[in-house]
């Protein structure tokens, strides 16, 4: 397989984590939940236009799993993307950690943009609630990605709904779990936060993957592979 798509997934995930998670770590108290949500959505939107035609701009193992289950990519591509995404998330977190260390008084242990439940949740959501929230939120993200993309590539205005839905997902999810919906986004920060962030990390790997599989199954019923796209102005109401 080509190396360009794999490199794109690595670089894209690195940038997503550095800038989007960085908005929470470096500027969260100034921009608030809305600002962080917009940071995630806008960074993904920009990357979708830059990298979508090359790799599909998954930048998320749950999206890649959804593409695999929906039979849009093969196993070799999926595994290569997963490795690139996780490594990208870790390197992006390392760069963010290095930058955060240059800010006097900024705490880098404990939270560091990681996800959590219980006493690590802003609203104290329990483990079942966190699991359910992450599955449903990831379902929405992966479903939208599968619905608007042409096989794998993000073309034309495909990136707009993907960026918008990620922003909406973060508006809902930040108070609950900090919003993962992306194992690669969760693994990197947890490695540097340590402690409870690592012990709770399993949920933010498992739940998004389950949500991605469910979205791939659902898309078969609403958007079967042999269906012809109908322009919006021709849809019967």
Backbone as CSV, one residue per row, in Angstrom:
resi,resn,N_x,N_y,N_z,CA_x,CA_y,CA_z,C_x,C_y,C_z
1,UNK,0.832,-1.195,0.000,0.000,0.000,0.000,0.872,1.252,0.000
2,UNK,0.293,2.365,-0.427,1.024,3.631,-0.454,1.372,4.102,0.948
3,UNK,2.459,4.821,1.056,2.856,5.349,2.367,2.193,6.698,2.654
4,UNK,1.808,7.431,1.603,1.233,8.765,1.820,0.004,8.753,2.721
5,UNK,-0.954,7.846,2.509,-2.128,7.832,3.392,-1.763,7.547,4.845
6,UNK,-0.814,6.646,5.068,-0.421,6.298,6.431,0.264,7.488,7.097
7,UNK,1.149,8.139,6.369,1.813,9.335,6.904,0.780,10.418,7.194
8,UNK,-0.211,10.550,6.322,-1.265,11.546,6.520,-2.051,11.272,7.794
9,UNK,-2.334,9.996,8.065,-3.065,9.648,9.283,-2.232,9.935,10.530
10,UNK,-0.942,9.669,10.443,-0.039,9.971,11.563,0.014,11.473,11.818
11,UNK,0.283,12.235,10.772,0.421,13.682,10.906,-0.899,14.324,11.317
12,UNK,-1.989,13.884,10.707,-3.290,14.458,11.020,-3.690,14.231,12.465
13,UNK,-3.471,13.009,12.973,-3.814,12.713,14.357,-2.922,13.496,15.308
14,UNK,-1.655,13.608,14.947,-0.718,14.413,15.749,-1.229,15.849,15.877
15,UNK,-1.616,16.444,14.758,-2.071,17.832,14.764,-3.409,17.983,15.484
16,UNK,-4.298,17.020,15.300,-5.594,17.073,15.979,-5.406,17.071,17.493
17,UNK,-4.558,16.175,17.973,-4.325,16.084,19.413,-3.597,17.328,19.926
18,UNK,-2.574,17.756,19.219,-1.794,18.905,19.693,-2.656,20.158,19.805
19,UNK,-3.417,20.462,18.755,-4.182,21.703,18.759,-5.511,21.595,19.502
20,UNK,-6.252,20.504,19.287,-7.573,20.393,19.908,-7.476,20.081,21.400
21,UNK,-6.702,19.042,21.745,-6.488,18.761,23.167,-5.716,19.918,23.793
22,UNK,-4.819,20.506,23.023,-4.062,21.658,23.513,-4.953,22.821,23.894
23,UNK,-6.087,22.973,23.204,-7.007,24.057,23.555,-7.542,23.873,24.970
24,UNK,-7.736,22.602,25.371,-8.212,22.317,26.733,-7.099,22.478,27.756
25,UNK,-5.911,21.995,27.404,-4.788,22.022,28.345,-4.243,23.429,28.541
26,UNK,-4.071,24.164,27.456,-3.401,25.456,27.518,-4.348,26.644,27.678
27,UNK,-5.586,26.494,27.183,-6.475,27.663,27.157,-7.876,27.375,27.672
28,UNK,-8.086,26.215,28.268,-9.418,25.819,28.687,-10.116,26.816,29.591
29,UNK,-9.383,27.385,30.527,-10.002,28.322,31.481,-10.366,29.643,30.824
30,UNK,-9.814,29.920,29.653,-10.107,31.172,28.957,-11.203,31.010,27.903
31,UNK,-11.241,29.870,27.238,-12.194,29.704,26.127,-13.400,28.861,26.508
32,UNK,-13.317,28.118,27.602,-14.459,27.355,28.086,-14.838,26.177,27.192
33,UNK,-15.959,25.549,27.536,-16.424,24.364,26.806,-16.705,24.673,25.340
34,UNK,-17.350,25.797,25.080,-17.668,26.160,23.702,-16.406,26.324,22.877
35,UNK,-15.420,26.983,23.428,-14.170,27.184,22.698,-13.452,25.885,22.412
36,UNK,-13.429,24.990,23.391,-12.776,23.697,23.190,-13.508,22.890,22.131
37,UNK,-14.840,22.901,22.203,-15.638,22.170,21.216,-15.382,22.699,19.807
38,UNK,-15.324,24.010,19.677,-15.052,24.607,18.369,-13.641,24.280,17.897
39,UNK,-12.691,24.221,18.818,-11.320,23.875,18.454,-11.270,22.479,17.841
40,UNK,-11.912,21.513,18.476,-11.941,20.157,17.927,-12.606,20.141,16.553
41,UNK,-13.770,20.786,16.453,-14.503,20.764,15.192,-13.772,21.463,14.065
42,UNK,-13.199,22.626,14.350,-12.539,23.404,13.309,-11.221,22.778,12.861
43,UNK,-10.477,22.214,13.815,-9.226,21.544,13.434,-9.537,20.342,12.536
44,UNK,-10.544,19.547,12.910,-10.899,18.397,12.074,-11.406,18.849,10.712
45,UNK,-12.173,19.927,10.676,-12.670,20.454,9.408,-11.521,20.842,8.486
46,UNK,-10.551,21.564,9.028,-9.399,21.978,8.223,-8.601,20.771,7.736
47,UNK,-8.387,19.807,8.632,-7.625,18.620,8.252,-8.379,17.770,7.240
48,UNK,-9.714,17.780,7.314,-10.511,17.008,6.354,-10.268,17.513,4.936
49,UNK,-10.178,18.825,4.771,-9.914,19.384,3.449,-8.471,19.133,3.011
50,UNK,-7.546,19.153,3.974,-6.129,18.967,3.640,-5.784,17.512,3.357
51,UNK,-6.328,16.600,4.171,-5.916,15.197,4.104,-6.994,14.247,3.586
52,UNK,-8.230,14.731,3.514,-9.318,13.873,3.068,-9.076,13.189,1.730
53,UNK,-8.606,13.919,0.722,-8.371,13.273,-0.578,-7.214,12.279,-0.571
54,UNK,-6.365,12.319,0.467,-5.203,11.426,0.523,-5.512,10.146,1.286
55,UNK,-6.034,10.291,2.517,-6.249,9.110,3.368,-7.693,8.908,3.784
56,UNK,-8.544,9.908,3.497,-9.897,9.876,4.015,-10.017,10.645,5.307
57,UNK,-8.873,11.045,5.890,-8.821,11.834,7.127,-9.629,11.169,8.239
58,UNK,-9.318,9.899,8.530,-9.979,9.212,9.640,-9.519,9.809,10.968
59,UNK,-8.211,9.785,11.210,-7.579,10.330,12.416,-8.193,9.762,13.686
60,UNK,-8.762,8.570,13.595,-9.542,8.008,14.689,-9.719,6.512,14.450
61,UNK,-9.219,5.651,15.336,-9.382,4.206,15.151,-10.836,3.764,15.050
62,UNK,-11.761,4.489,15.700,-13.175,4.132,15.619,-13.722,4.375,14.221
63,UNK,-13.294,5.467,13.584,-13.710,5.749,12.207,-13.125,4.707,11.268
64,UNK,-11.861,4.374,11.465,-11.226,3.357,10.631,-11.907,2.003,10.800
65,UNK,-12.270,1.652,12.042,-12.980,0.393,12.268,-14.336,0.421,11.578
66,UNK,-15.014,1.544,11.638,-16.291,1.673,10.940,-16.126,1.490,9.445
67,UNK,-15.086,2.085,8.877,-14.812,1.927,7.444,-14.507,0.472,7.107
68,UNK,-13.787,-0.214,7.998,-13.441,-1.614,7.767,-14.679,-2.507,7.828
69,UNK,-15.496,-2.312,8.854,-16.714,-3.122,8.993,-17.666,-2.857,7.828
70,UNK,-17.688,-1.620,7.342,-18.534,-1.267,6.204,-17.919,-1.711,4.868
71,UNK,-16.764,-2.358,4.948,-16.074,-2.918,3.781,-15.633,-1.854,2.772
72,UNK,-15.191,-0.722,3.308,-14.663,0.325,2.437,-13.144,0.322,2.384
73,UNK,-12.503,-0.318,3.364,-11.055,-0.484,3.365,-10.737,-1.926,3.740
74,UNK,-9.533,-2.378,3.386,-9.162,-3.755,3.711,-8.452,-3.811,5.068
75,UNK,-8.187,-5.024,5.522,-7.599,-5.220,6.848,-6.204,-4.615,6.947
76,UNK,-5.418,-4.754,5.911,-4.050,-4.224,5.931,-4.057,-2.702,6.101
77,UNK,-4.942,-2.041,5.374,-5.050,-0.589,5.491,-5.520,-0.188,6.877
78,UNK,-6.503,-0.912,7.405,-7.033,-0.604,8.732,-5.947,-0.704,9.802
79,UNK,-5.168,-1.767,9.765,-4.113,-1.960,10.772,-3.049,-0.869,10.646
80,UNK,-2.669,-0.540,9.408,-1.672,0.510,9.187,-2.181,1.853,9.712
81,UNK,-3.452,2.137,9.461,-4.050,3.383,9.951,-4.083,3.407,11.471
82,UNK,-4.473,2.304,12.100,-4.542,2.256,13.574,-3.188,2.546,14.203
83,UNK,-2.148,1.920,13.666,-0.797,2.142,14.196,-0.402,3.605,14.026
84,UNK,-0.641,4.156,12.826,-0.291,5.550,12.555,-1.051,6.506,13.462
85,UNK,-2.337,6.235,13.680,-3.165,7.112,14.509,-2.716,7.115,15.971
86,UNK,-2.469,5.932,16.510,-2.046,5.843,17.908,-0.686,6.519,18.095
87,UNK,0.237,6.239,17.179,1.554,6.882,17.268,1.429,8.396,17.118
88,UNK,0.582,8.839,16.202,0.369,10.269,16.025,-0.190,10.918,17.278
89,UNK,-1.145,10.229,17.928,-1.720,10.756,19.163,-0.691,10.861,20.273
90,UNK,0.200,9.880,20.341,1.232,9.895,21.381,2.258,11.001,21.125
91,UNK,2.684,11.130,19.874,3.672,12.173,19.550,3.056,13.564,19.734
92,UNK,1.801,13.724,19.308,1.125,14.998,19.501,1.014,15.353,20.971
93,UNK,0.726,14.356,21.804,0.639,14.572,23.256,2.007,14.909,23.839
94,UNK,3.049,14.258,23.314,4.405,14.538,23.806,4.805,15.975,23.501
95,UNK,4.482,16.440,22.302,4.789,17.829,21.942,3.985,18.805,22.806
96,UNK,2.728,18.461,23.045,1.887,19.298,23.891,2.413,19.325,25.323
97,UNK,2.847,18.178,25.812,3.413,18.079,27.155,4.669,18.942,27.270
98,UNK,5.508,18.888,26.240,6.731,19.688,26.236,6.405,21.177,26.261
99,UNK,5.400,21.575,25.481,5.003,22.978,25.460,4.398,23.399,26.798
100,UNK,3.543,22.548,27.351,2.883,22.869,28.624,3.898,23.053,29.744
101,UNK,4.997,22.315,29.675,6.033,22.423,30.700,6.718,23.791,30.682
102,UNK,6.559,24.519,29.588,7.186,25.838,29.483,6.294,26.937,30.060
103,UNK,5.076,26.565,30.473,4.140,27.543,31.036,4.213,27.464,32.563
104,UNK,4.689,28.492,33.224,4.830,28.456,34.691,3.497,28.194,35.393
105,UNK,3.510,27.247,36.319,2.326,26.972,37.120,1.287,26.091,36.468
106,UNK,1.484,25.708,35.210,0.497,24.874,34.529,0.678,23.419,34.941
107,UNK,-0.373,22.811,35.476,-0.314,21.432,35.945,-0.450,20.477,34.770
108,UNK,0.474,19.533,34.647,0.441,18.585,33.531,0.101,17.168,33.979
109,UNK,0.031,16.924,35.279,-0.317,15.588,35.760,-1.780,15.564,36.179
110,UNK,-2.374,14.374,36.159,-3.747,14.226,36.621,-4.785,14.384,35.534
111,UNK,-4.845,15.552,34.910,-5.856,15.794,33.876,-5.209,15.768,32.486
112,UNK,-4.507,16.817,32.135,-3.798,16.943,30.856,-4.683,16.560,29.662
113,UNK,-5.936,17.018,29.676,-6.831,16.776,28.545,-7.297,15.348,28.418
114,UNK,-7.084,14.535,29.464,-7.494,13.130,29.400,-8.983,12.993,29.686
115,UNK,-9.507,11.805,29.480,-10.927,11.539,29.694,-11.132,10.780,30.998
116,UNK,-12.352,10.868,31.554,-12.583,10.161,32.801,-14.040,10.124,33.202
117,UNK,-14.323,9.330,34.223,-15.667,9.225,34.793,-15.527,9.243,36.313
118,UNK,-16.652,9.219,37.011,-16.604,9.302,38.466,-16.090,10.656,38.912
119,UNK,-15.105,10.667,39.789,-14.584,11.941,40.282,-13.712,12.658,39.254
120,UNK,-13.504,12.029,38.099,-12.752,12.677,37.025,-13.689,13.271,35.969
121,UNK,-14.984,13.197,36.220,-15.997,13.785,35.342,-16.508,15.071,35.957
122,UNK,-16.742,16.079,35.141,-17.232,17.361,35.657,-18.588,17.221,36.330
123,UNK,-19.395,16.266,35.864,-20.729,16.062,36.444,-20.796,14.786,37.270
124,UNK,-19.660,14.095,37.428,-19.614,12.885,38.235,-20.305,11.684,37.634
125,UNK,-20.356,11.606,36.313,-21.031,10.493,35.644,-20.383,9.165,36.035
126,UNK,-21.213,8.114,36.232,-20.668,6.820,36.639,-20.149,6.043,35.438
127,UNK,-19.599,4.880,35.691,-18.942,4.106,34.639,-19.923,3.678,33.543
128,UNK,-21.148,3.280,33.940,-22.135,2.882,32.935,-22.543,4.077,32.080
129,UNK,-22.754,5.223,32.731,-23.126,6.421,31.992,-22.043,6.841,31.018
130,UNK,-20.783,6.751,31.449,-19.668,7.108,30.576,-19.584,6.169,29.381
131,UNK,-19.788,4.875,29.644,-19.756,3.881,28.569,-20.850,4.170,27.553
132,UNK,-22.059,4.411,28.045,-23.191,4.682,27.154,-22.976,5.966,26.366
133,UNK,-22.522,7.021,27.057,-22.308,8.302,26.389,-21.282,8.181,25.271
134,UNK,-20.160,7.518,25.546,-19.103,7.405,24.541,-19.534,6.553,23.345
135,UNK,-20.329,5.511,23.611,-20.824,4.679,22.510,-21.750,5.494,21.615
136,UNK,-22.702,6.199,22.221,-23.684,6.967,21.436,-23.025,8.128,20.696
137,UNK,-22.138,8.855,21.375,-21.466,9.982,20.734,-20.581,9.521,19.578
138,UNK,-19.878,8.406,19.769,-19.039,7.881,18.689,-19.894,7.358,17.546
139,UNK,-21.018,6.739,17.890,-21.956,6.278,16.854,-22.327,7.432,15.935
140,UNK,-22.683,8.567,16.522,-23.069,9.721,15.710,-21.925,10.173,14.812
141,UNK,-20.719,10.283,15.370,-19.571,10.732,14.579,-19.298,9.795,13.407
142,UNK,-19.187,8.506,13.695,-18.836,7.548,12.640,-19.969,7.415,11.630
143,UNK,-21.197,7.471,12.099,-22.344,7.397,11.180,-22.312,8.562,10.191
144,UNK,-22.053,9.765,10.685,-21.991,10.935,9.799,-20.835,10.809,8.816
145,UNK,-19.676,10.356,9.298,-18.526,10.184,8.405,-18.865,9.191,7.288
146,UNK,-19.452,8.059,7.658,-19.797,7.042,6.663,-20.882,7.538,5.712
147,UNK,-21.801,8.337,6.220,-22.927,8.799,5.408,-22.522,9.830,4.366
148,UNK,-21.561,10.696,4.716,-21.246,11.798,3.808,-20.044,11.532,2.910
149,UNK,-19.240,10.516,3.223,-18.052,10.269,2.410,-18.361,9.390,1.213
150,UNK,-17.584,9.571,0.165,-17.685,8.750,-1.032,-16.661,7.628,-0.896
151,UNK,-17.110,6.484,-0.446,-16.267,5.325,-0.167,-15.289,5.649,0.957
152,UNK,-14.134,6.232,0.664,-13.149,6.550,1.706,-12.813,8.036,1.719
153,UNK,-12.622,8.629,0.557,-12.144,10.005,0.483,-13.183,11.015,0.953
154,UNK,-12.695,12.104,1.552,-13.539,13.233,1.916,-13.413,14.256,0.792
155,UNK,-14.507,14.478,0.070,-14.469,15.330,-1.110,-15.468,16.471,-0.967
156,UNK,-15.226,17.568,-1.719,-16.170,18.671,-1.740,-16.483,19.196,-0.353
157,UNK,-17.786,19.238,-0.045,-18.226,19.760,1.252,-18.360,18.670,2.307
158,UNK,-17.824,17.465,2.046,-17.932,16.369,3.011,-17.357,16.737,4.379
159,UNK,-16.314,17.549,4.387,-15.655,17.879,5.646,-16.488,18.752,6.564
160,UNK,-17.425,19.522,5.996,-18.212,20.456,6.798,-19.086,19.755,7.844
161,UNK,-19.923,18.784,7.454,-20.721,18.107,8.479,-19.885,17.321,9.476
162,UNK,-18.730,16.816,9.058,-17.866,16.060,9.969,-17.301,16.982,11.049
163,UNK,-16.821,18.159,10.645,-16.310,19.114,11.616,-17.406,19.625,12.536
164,UNK,-18.581,19.895,11.979,-19.696,20.404,12.781,-20.159,19.372,13.805
165,UNK,-20.262,18.118,13.379,-20.766,17.102,14.309,-19.765,16.847,15.429
166,UNK,-18.457,16.938,15.139,-17.470,16.758,16.210,-17.580,17.884,17.230
167,UNK,-17.853,19.106,16.767,-18.026,20.227,17.694,-19.257,20.004,18.580
168,UNK,-20.362,19.583,17.974,-21.592,19.324,18.731,-21.372,18.207,19.755
169,UNK,-20.688,17.159,19.327,-20.394,16.031,20.217,-19.603,16.497,21.437
170,UNK,-18.673,17.403,21.234,-17.878,17.895,22.364,-18.692,18.810,23.276
171,UNK,-19.621,19.559,22.720,-20.481,20.384,23.562,-21.263,19.511,24.547
172,UNK,-21.713,18.352,24.073,-22.466,17.436,24.926,-21.532,16.635,25.832
173,UNK,-20.428,16.162,25.269,-19.583,15.199,25.972,-18.567,15.755,26.941
174,UNK,-18.127,16.992,26.769,-17.088,17.539,27.655,-17.495,17.503,29.127
175,UNK,-18.707,17.925,29.479,-19.069,17.849,30.906,-19.204,16.408,31.417
176,UNK,-19.447,15.465,30.509,-19.662,14.078,30.916,-18.345,13.333,31.134
177,UNK,-17.544,13.250,30.080,-16.318,12.449,30.140,-15.084,13.203,29.654
178,UNK,-15.283,14.442,29.220,-14.191,15.152,28.562,-14.197,14.883,27.069
179,UNK,-15.046,13.973,26.647,-15.234,13.556,25.249,-14.006,12.873,24.657
180,UNK,-14.149,11.583,24.453,-13.121,10.846,23.733,-13.572,10.659,22.282
181,UNK,-14.474,9.727,22.061,-14.953,9.283,20.744,-13.802,8.935,19.801
182,UNK,-12.607,8.782,20.368,-11.406,8.563,19.563,-10.312,7.962,20.450
183,UNK,-10.075,6.648,20.362,-9.053,6.026,21.208,-7.670,6.660,21.086
184,UNK,-7.282,7.067,19.890,-5.957,7.669,19.706,-5.859,8.998,20.443
185,UNK,-6.952,9.749,20.450,-6.983,11.028,21.162,-6.904,10.812,22.675
186,UNK,-7.404,9.656,23.150,-7.409,9.379,24.591,-6.104,8.759,25.084
187,UNK,-5.508,7.906,24.275,-4.304,7.182,24.701,-3.153,8.133,24.978
188,UNK,-2.874,9.050,24.046,-1.743,9.960,24.207,-1.802,10.775,25.483
189,UNK,-2.856,11.572,25.697,-2.927,12.371,26.928,-2.895,11.531,28.197
190,UNK,-3.527,10.349,28.187,-3.549,9.500,29.389,-2.144,9.039,29.766
191,UNK,-1.319,8.779,28.786,0.051,8.336,29.063,0.828,9.401,29.833
192,UNK,0.548,10.669,29.553,1.272,11.755,30.206,0.571,12.217,31.479
193,UNK,-0.743,12.008,31.567,-1.469,12.372,32.781,-1.196,11.363,33.891
194,UNK,-1.119,10.072,33.513,-0.835,9.015,34.478,-1.965,8.785,35.465
195,UNK,-1.711,7.964,36.472,-2.669,7.724,37.542,-4.006,7.203,37.064
196,UNK,-5.098,7.838,37.544,-6.453,7.407,37.223,-6.756,7.519,35.738
197,UNK,-6.114,8.444,35.036,-6.338,8.578,33.597,-5.977,7.282,32.875
198,UNK,-4.920,6.629,33.325,-4.504,5.361,32.727,-5.408,4.207,33.147
199,UNK,-5.824,4.194,34.415,-6.662,3.093,34.893,-8.051,3.135,34.271
200,UNK,-8.506,4.306,33.846,-9.823,4.435,33.214,-9.750,4.424,31.696
201,UNK,-8.556,4.351,31.149,-8.356,4.471,29.709,-9.088,3.394,28.917
202,UNK,-9.200,2.184,29.473,-9.827,1.074,28.751,-11.209,1.452,28.208
203,UNK,-11.977,2.206,29.021,-13.337,2.565,28.604,-13.309,3.435,27.352
204,UNK,-12.311,4.298,27.256,-12.248,5.235,26.140,-11.554,4.635,24.913
205,UNK,-11.198,3.369,25.028,-10.778,2.581,23.870,-11.936,1.688,23.423
206,UNK,-12.538,1.009,24.376,-13.605,0.045,24.070,-14.871,0.730,23.563
207,UNK,-15.357,1.735,24.298,-16.635,2.369,23.949,-16.633,2.989,22.546
208,UNK,-15.608,3.778,22.165,-15.613,4.318,20.809,-15.574,3.237,19.723
209,UNK,-14.852,2.145,19.968,-14.805,1.070,18.970,-16.166,0.406,18.819
210,UNK,-16.868,0.217,19.938,-18.226,-0.342,19.872,-19.140,0.605,19.097
211,UNK,-19.048,1.893,19.391,-19.857,2.880,18.674,-19.568,2.884,17.186
212,UNK,-18.295,2.717,16.825,-17.928,2.679,15.418,-18.507,1.481,14.693
213,UNK,-18.486,0.311,15.347,-19.056,-0.903,14.748,-20.558,-0.749,14.575
214,UNK,-21.241,-0.235,15.590,-22.693,-0.056,15.502,-23.071,0.911,14.379
215,UNK,-22.282,1.966,14.201,-22.542,2.916,13.120,-22.372,2.254,11.762
216,UNK,-21.345,1.407,11.630,-21.105,0.711,10.368,-22.235,-0.261,10.046
217,UNK,-22.801,-0.876,11.070,-23.935,-1.782,10.860,-25.182,-0.991,10.485
218,UNK,-25.409,0.130,11.146,-26.598,0.943,10.878,-26.577,1.536,9.478
219,UNK,-25.384,1.908,9.006,-25.281,2.566,7.700,-25.700,1.632,6.570
220,UNK,-25.622,0.320,6.811,-26.019,-0.643,5.784,-27.512,-0.550,5.486
221,UNK,-28.284,-0.135,6.488,-29.728,-0.045,6.313,-30.169,1.288,5.722
222,UNK,-29.461,2.361,6.052,-29.862,3.680,5.560,-29.134,4.096,4.285
223,UNK,-27.927,3.589,4.110,-27.131,3.930,2.938,-26.505,2.666,2.343
224,UNK,-27.309,1.751,1.802,-26.741,0.535,1.216,-25.766,0.873,0.100
225,UNK,-24.784,0.017,-0.079,-23.676,0.299,-1.001,-24.130,0.517,-2.432
226,UNK,-25.228,-0.104,-2.844,-25.685,0.040,-4.228,-26.692,1.179,-4.398
227,UNK,-26.915,1.960,-3.316,-27.889,3.052,-3.404,-27.316,4.199,-4.220
228,UNK,-28.176,4.885,-4.942,-27.775,6.045,-5.738,-28.090,7.299,-4.940
229,UNK,-27.128,8.191,-4.840,-27.352,9.428,-4.108,-28.358,10.297,-4.854
230,UNK,-29.295,10.847,-4.086,-30.327,11.711,-4.660,-30.060,13.134,-4.216
231,UNK,-30.042,14.091,-5.164,-29.823,15.479,-4.764,-30.871,15.928,-3.767
232,UNK,-30.463,16.820,-2.868,-31.358,17.234,-1.788,-32.664,17.818,-2.309
233,UNK,-32.605,18.545,-3.451,-33.818,19.190,-3.953,-34.766,18.195,-4.624
234,UNK,-34.346,16.927,-4.744,-35.201,15.922,-5.349,-35.757,14.939,-4.346
235,UNK,-35.377,15.120,-3.053,-35.860,14.216,-2.019,-37.324,14.509,-1.732
236,UNK,-38.157,13.463,-1.767,-39.582,13.626,-1.498,-39.810,13.877,-0.014
237,UNK,-40.674,14.803,0.305,-40.994,15.125,1.681,-42.443,14.743,1.965
